Amino acid sequence: MTTIASLQIGELAYISEESLDEIPLKLLEMGCLPGAEVELIQVAPLNDPLYICVNGSHLAIRKETAAKIKIIKAK
Amino acid sequence: MSHKKTINVALIGNPNTGKTSLFNELTGLNQKVGNYPGVTVDKKEGSSKLQKNLKAIITDLPGTYSINPTSLDESIVLKTLLNSKSEKKSDVIVVVADIENLKRNLLLFSQIKDLEIPTVLAINMADQMERKGITLDIKLLEKELGNDVVLLSVRKEKGIDELKKAIVNTYHSAKAFPLCNVNNRIDPAYFDRLKEINPNYSIYELWLMITHNSFPDTISREEKSALLNFKNDSKNLKKYQHKETIFRYQKINEILKNTYLVDRSKASDLRSTLDKIFTHKIFGYILFFAVLLVIFQSIFDWASLPMDLIDAGFANLSSYVNKNLPAGVLTNLISEGIIPGIGGIIIFIPQIAILFLFISLLEETGYMSRVVFLMDKIMRRFGMSGKSVIPLISGTACAIPAVMATRNISGWKERLITILVTPFTTCSARLPVYAIIIALIIPDQKVFGVLNLQGLTLLSLYILGFATAIIAAIILHKTLNVKSTSFFVVEMPDYKLPSFKNVFIDVVEKTKAFIFGAGKIILSISVVLWFLASNGPQSYKDVEKNITENVFHQQLSQQEINQMIASSKLENSYIGIMGKSIEPVIKPLGYDWKIGIALISSFAAREVFVGTLATIYSVESDDEDITTIKQRMASEINPDTGTRRFNFPVGMSLLVFYAFAMQCMATLAIVKRETKSWKWPLIQLFGMGTLAYICSFIVYQILS
């Protein structure tokens, strides 16, 4: 399954419609919506948390959360 | 419509939008920090003149991304907004947004609008538009939103007057209608039934009451139980909240499509360059530890001079009052209870202000979020969150503001562990105690030619404090059975130059909050201790007579006799009796009843230890100089062994005791307030006390 947790640094993707129920409300509210563009900017040492840019918001989220958000990779 | 002379205005907005800067700009230093009724979060209020004859009381609500709360700070926003029918309701709400994240900021705006409260949208950081390649059609946006919109640049002091005008206009027109009508889009039948419960409230308000179990006082019991019935289907609630958010963003995208344009090619890449350095796997940590070193170094270097001055100033004031006011109980209360009590609070101001200065700078620049990002995984292994780093650093000045700084940690267990272990970090009140004991038992010599042995001991105590905090956290993490869902999301704001005004006001406000919060407790305990030390049973009252009679035939100067009286009075006072009664318990640690008194007094604040010993060893108060106390302590003999009382084993045992024991009433009170129960402060008191006792016992028994 492709999720935000499987992105490489600098890689772009779109959040998939199917993960809507999995995304915590807080993240939705911060712009992490289905269809939104997401880019992995940086990974913290020890590989967690992840620093992403989604819908123009720069956010740090934990890997466990990122692993719940399915994506479709940009071509 | 009646026009009051004073109206209530609430500022609400995402973190990092410059909301607090705007608050500072509107109110200046006309601010006060109060409490929200029934909750622990500080309420920041200030007044601002909107126009002739019209003043506004402005409330700065905690920063939040939405009115659906996930932390204590954020739940305040919801509570305040739901009380829209009460006396203290907001007449106008100003939603502060920043131009770069306008889309996300409008989500909060759309939620507020649906509460049907008159609202002004203030878009800040307009000066950044060009640099970020943003164009905005204000007129069209106002039309689409059906709401007043003001462009601001708080840092450049632009747009403030326009905002004031817009607040006044909005207040007079009292326009209030929903923006999104979410109910029609999700499940109209469900929401229609909801509306029937109390038509005075907007559907969105009723919906928020259900989803967050937060009911204003104006809701009757029947209405409340009817609302709770709607809650049963909790799966749908969550689904509806998701749908609601998606719908809001659809609406926002529609509105912004023609009004807000971003040319990404113009965006600067300063941010990504700095991020690469600050969050680098190696340099990131090196830089962070360098920052910490600078902070600790400055706390010591910059604070020592003002602290010495304050110490000397209060000692002089005390003896001045003693000499110049008519002798009596009242004078004693002032000179021995109140003045040293206030001095004991004021002395912490330099260190605390310097620490707040650094924390404020790190937060203003945006660096603190990077630290949270760097440290989260490591801290999680100890059951804490990346956000726990800030309280742990603050704890090196004082545990009280540190405990308050845990409020933005959303997981209850992570927050609780942070609160529980923070008092292990070496706070500034321990320093005077460490300083005098180290001076007594550790020789002032260099090892390896460069390192000072005394300094090294102090450093080890700091490391001991941090290490114990971490170990305690690991144990709590494994043993605490607390239900908590931890959710972690941190915004990484753009880097900014700090504004001098914001930093200054922040430091002043936080320091004031410390003085009035902790100060009250420290002062009242000082007064209680003074009473216990200057009153006693019959034997206390007889001291003067007995000594004067007994020493009559000896060749003693008046000063020596006075010292004997003071010392003997203390021995027979209530506190002396308390010290003697705990002597059997503390004897295995190497302490006598005199040290026992000092331990009891330390509950006001640990540094009282030094002053108490000074009184016990009857050093005259007008030369309350550390060398004199030190000499007196050094020459104190243990009658059982005939050796020095403060020898190496006793000194080490005391150092360990002060490192571990929870000897601070003010911190216990704050922990009670923040955890809303006596359970946790009591666990801290007895847990840390037991640890201190056992470790000091082992240290003393091994060394002696």
Interface residues (C-beta under 8 A of the other chain):
Chain A: L20 D21 I23 P24 L25 K26 L27 L28 E29 M30 G31 L33 P34 I41 Q42 A44 P45 L46 N47 D48 P49 Y51 N55 G56 S57 H58 L59 A60 I61 R62 T65
Chain B: Y65 S66 N68 T70 E100 N101 K103 R104 L107 K238 K239 Q241 H242 T245 I246 Y249 V262 S272 D275 K276 T279 K281 G284 Y285 S369 V372 F373 L374 D376 K377 I378 G386 F487 F488 V489 V490 E491 M492 P493 D494
